[in-house]
Amino acid sequence: MKKTAQIFSLSIIAVVLCLMPSTAGVDAAARLVTAETFIGHIEFLADKRLEGRQPGTPGCRRAARYIASKLKDAGVQPGGDNGSYYQNLTFTLRGTECKTRNVVGILPGTDKKLKDEAIVVTAHYDHLGRGYLGPGRRRQRFVNSGKSSDDKRFGEVYPGANDNASGSAGILEIARVIDAEKLKLKRKLIFIAFTGEEAGLRGSRYYVNHPVVPLEKTMVNVNLDMIGNYDNGAFAMGVHMSPQFDEVLDEVFVGTCLNIKRRKSAGSSDNLAFNARNIPSLLFFTGMDNIFHTPNDTVENINKDDGARLLQGIVKTVCWLADAKKLESSMKHPRGVVLPYLGISSSKQKGGVVVDRAYRNSPAEKAGIEPGDVLISIGDKIIKEDKDVEKALYKFKAGDKVDVIIRRGRINILIEVKLESSEPFSRPRNRGRSRPRRRAS
């Protein structure tokens, strides 16, 4: 009996010793993030010579090269097109074709069972280029990138130090310190610096259609947007999307001097593209300020000390998620599933489920569905409750034609609707602020 107890005790000690280096290694890696290393990346990316990093401009391309070089220095493998770090995409920006790129890197996982799963760590690196402050406080515009920086007709440079050179600096620091401590994480990490966020989540929307890891194996997106203005604390947003989010935040931040406010709202950054594919996301964000989207968003206004401390916690969070035994999702559907888009908001009223709004250019509006119409059925699903709309759409995919029966006045009408993709088509403007809204489908 005594010998058995000794063997049991030795087994416990062995387990503890096996766990200790990993925990100690993560803590040591986090401590390598300093105010100086954090601000150093921001100083480069927010330098006025990059002219605000508008997608498609020389300054934006220079920023992409810088990010790729730092990922390479950190031992992160290329994850872009043709063995490069660049995922190329083209979109129209203010009537002009814009050729730009995401920067993608891969850090392989080491666990036999979990190495095919991925934690995607993201931040957008683009900003507003050159703009002007018009009659509205938040008004800005993109301008012709061919004009020289001293042409005052095209306004001042918008450096975008906090938005979002700070988040880009964050992903570079995470990669650097993991490499410095030679951490062997169980799941792979995908590092992505997105382009085109300010133009409507263009880079992230492109990525989820061209992922380097299958979306069903993409467990979590950790997104960093505006993490350099810590004066009033920071937000961890989207905490309801996985039961492990509260668990990791408790372990990493509770009992520290960091003021982390938890929010169910997902915010309005690149993580929305992942949410549209039913992938949980955790957005770190330090809130709005009066220099948001102005030429005053400069390095001098970055709170580098508290920003670095916040980033130390984010390093631990990413490593915790990468090594967690399981990562559950509280999303309504399996990872990677894309619900088709009908384009209405509806509510249960006395007469049934009523269309409150048919969104502009949506499939519903194009087919002739109008506010005030009462939904009778979608396909073979009878609509009795508001939630029945989503249940009905789950049976279809983008491109399908579905029969929708509505009651308008005293007449029942059969309308054929061609469903579209449910990707986020535009970027909400109330970044970081949640407000009640009706159910949209």
Secondary structure, DSSP 8 states (H G I E B T S, - for coil): -HHHHHHHHHHHHHHHHHHHHHHHHHHHHHHT--HHHHHHHHHHHT-GGGGGG-TTSHHHHHHHHHHHHHHHHTT-EE-SGGGSSEEEEEEEETTEEEEEEEEEEEE----TTTTT-EEEEEEE-----EE---SSTT------TTS-TT-GGG-EE---IIIIIHHHHHHHHHHHHHHHTT---SSEEEEEEES-STTTSHHHHHHHHS-SS-GGGEEEEEEE-S-S--TT-EEEE-GGG-HHHHHHHHHHHTTSS--EEEESS--SSTHHHHHTTT--EEEEE----TTTTSTT--GGG--HHHHHHHHHHHHHHHHHHHH-S-----SSS-TT----B--EEEEEETTEEEEEEE-TT-HHHHHT--TT-EEEEETTEE--STHHHHHHHTT--TT-EEEEEEEETTEEEEEEEE-B--S--S--SSTT------EE-
